[in-house]
């Protein structure tokens, strides 16, 4: 190989390292956060996955998204914390397009709309989104059964 090809290969390798290393470090930090939460009180989580809170068109805050018996909770790597009581969730949506119209590649969105109308969006991997759809679907069925069991006089 000529020195020019070696230089181009080295430059390409450096570029790939700069693109992939931050993502790998974020995933590692999310895994450590999840392990710390599970170690502190692992029995209260029905589901705990990596996720990112969407705060603007191109900005997302990495962290973990958890489903407990009474709430959906987000714990961010940089100290952010959001708790949405399940009784306060009016609408649940999943898909590949953010509410601002931006389409994501190989990622999915979990959009939770509060009773007040405020929507929060979380970016998840396809496998995590499938798990969330499953768990939230089971939760919705339990809620409907609970409502059907209550009889209110007129």
CORGIDA-V630976 format. One line per field, one symbol per residue. ss: DSSP state (A for helix, B for strand, O for the rest). A space follows every 50 residues. Layout:
ss: ???
This chain:
ss: OOAAAAAAAAAAAAAAAAAAAAAAAAAAAAAAAAAAAAAAAAAABBBBBB BBBBOOOOOBBBBBBBBBOOBBBBBBOOOOBBBBBAAABBBBBBBOBOOO OOBOOOOBBBBBBBOOOOBBBBBBOAAAAAAAAAAAAAAAAAAAAAAAAO OOOO
